[in-house]
Amino acid sequence: MSTARNTQNVVEVTAKDLPLHCPTAEVALWNNHPKVYIPVERTGEARCPYCSTLYRFKGELPKGHH
């Protein structure tokens, strides 16, 4: 089993995508994994522990998000 990360899946997200979860609604049903919330607002980017998709936050965080 390979432990290499998928470095090609990078998704830019904005404040309208928060709270962010993976898989997103655009993912095909056959390709889903359990839903997990991605804390992208903490550091500006975060990786899904299941599929290794990297989510990058773009823009300014809305007020009230921690």
C-alpha positions in Angstrom: 0.0 0.0 0.0 1.4 3.4 -1.0 1.5 6.2 1.6 2.2 8.9 -1.0 -0.1 11.9 -0.7 -2.3 13.1 -3.6 -0.6 16.5 -4.3 -2.6 17.3 -7.4 -6.0 17.8 -5.7 -6.0 21.4 -4.5 -9.2 23.2 -3.9 -9.5 26.9 -3.2 -12.4 27.8 -0.9 -13.9 31.1 0.4 -15.9 32.2 3.3 -19.1 31.0 1.7 -17.8 27.4 1.9 -17.5 27.5 5.7 -17.9 25.3 7.6 -15.9 23.3 5.1 -16.3 19.5 4.9 -14.9 16.8 2.6 -16.3 15.3 0.5 -18.0 18.4 -1.0 -21.4 18.2 -2.7 -19.6 18.1 -6.1 -18.0 14.8 -5.4 -19.7 11.8 -7.2 -21.6 9.5 -4.8 -19.5 6.5 -5.8 -16.3 8.4 -4.8 -17.5 9.5 -1.3 -15.7 8.8 2.0 -17.1 9.6 5.5 -17.8 13.3 5.9 -15.1 15.1 7.9 -14.9 18.8 8.7 -11.8 20.5 7.5 -10.4 23.4 9.8 -9.0 25.5 6.9 -9.7 28.7 8.7 -7.1 28.0 11.3 -3.9 28.1 9.2 -5.2 29.0 5.7 -5.0 25.5 4.4 -5.7 21.9 5.5 -5.7 18.5 4.1 -8.4 15.9 4.2 -7.3 12.8 6.2 -9.2 10.5 3.9 -8.5 11.6 0.3 -5.5 14.0 0.9 -7.3 16.8 -1.0 -5.6 20.1 0.0 -8.0 22.9 0.7 -6.7 26.5 0.6 -8.6 29.4 2.0 -8.8 32.4 -0.3 -9.9 35.8 0.8 -10.8 37.2 4.2 -12.4 35.2 7.0 -15.8 36.4 8.0 -16.1 37.9 11.5 -17.1 35.4 14.2 -15.2 32.4 12.9 -12.6 31.0 15.1 
